[in-house]
Amino acid sequence: MIGKTILKFDQLNSTNDYIKKNIVDLDDGTIVVAKQQTKGKGRHGNVWYSPEGNLYFSILVKKNVSRENLFLWTMRSSLAIVEILEKQGLNAKIKYPNDILINNKKISGILIESIGYEELDAVIIGIGLNVNVEDLNSLGWKATSMVLETNECYNID
């Protein structure tokens, strides 16, 4: 069951990295949340700017994982984020394979990492969602947040 265990931290290097380092002790479905990441990451080694005020979390999936289903995890995650944003009145779009955009600006990213080689032992689904951070100037034109789009602050929890 996803979310039976939720571990919350003020700061981590990366929620995905925390799961990788502690995977043996974590149950299937554990969610790791950080208020801030000091080394948030995206695909291809890109940095995910992770100041406090946004939502950063990773989900550990240990059961029923296979290489064939990695694409499905990405799509399920993307669709869930789009649905949540639409419930807030935001018109979100998926930019394949792992970005969520509003008005052609990135509001969310998904990083899926697999553990295991021939047979998968686990999948880690890392999600960053720009929620309450307004100062995205260092990212230029390419980023937005929920607060910038709606002028409303959100409860991260």
BELKAFEN-V843606 format. One record per backbone hydrogen bond with DSSP energy under -0.5 kcal/mol. CO is the residue of the C=O (numbers start at 1). NH is the residue of the N-H. Records with the same first field share a line. If there is no record, write none. Layout:
# BELKAFEN-V843606
CO = NH + NH
This chain:
# BELKAFEN-V843606
1 = 4
5 = 31
6 = 8
7 = 33
9 = 35
10 = 36
12 = 38
13 = 39
14 = 18
15 = 19
16 = 20
17 = 21
18 = 22
19 = 23
20 = 23
22 = 25 + 26
23 = 26
27 = 30
29 = 3
30 = 60
31 = 7
32 = 58
33 = 9
34 = 56
36 = 12
40 = 48
42 = 45
43 = 46
46 = 42
47 = 49
50 = 37
51 = 54
53 = 132
54 = 53 + 56
55 = 129
56 = 34
57 = 127
58 = 32
59 = 61 + 125
60 = 29 + 62
61 = 123
66 = 69
67 = 70
69 = 73
70 = 74
71 = 75
72 = 76
73 = 77
74 = 78
75 = 79
76 = 80
77 = 81
78 = 82
79 = 83
80 = 84
81 = 85
82 = 86
83 = 87
84 = 88
85 = 88 + 90
86 = 89
90 = 92
91 = 103
93 = 95 + 101
94 = 96
95 = 98 + 99
98 = 110
99 = 95
100 = 107 + 108
101 = 93
102 = 105
105 = 102
106 = 144
107 = 130
108 = 100
109 = 128
111 = 113 + 126
113 = 124
115 = 121 + 122
122 = 115
123 = 61 + 125
124 = 113 + 126
125 = 59
126 = 111
127 = 57
128 = 109
129 = 55 + 131
130 = 146
131 = 147
134 = 136
136 = 139
137 = 140
139 = 142
140 = 143
142 = 106
145 = 149
146 = 150
147 = 151
154 = 156
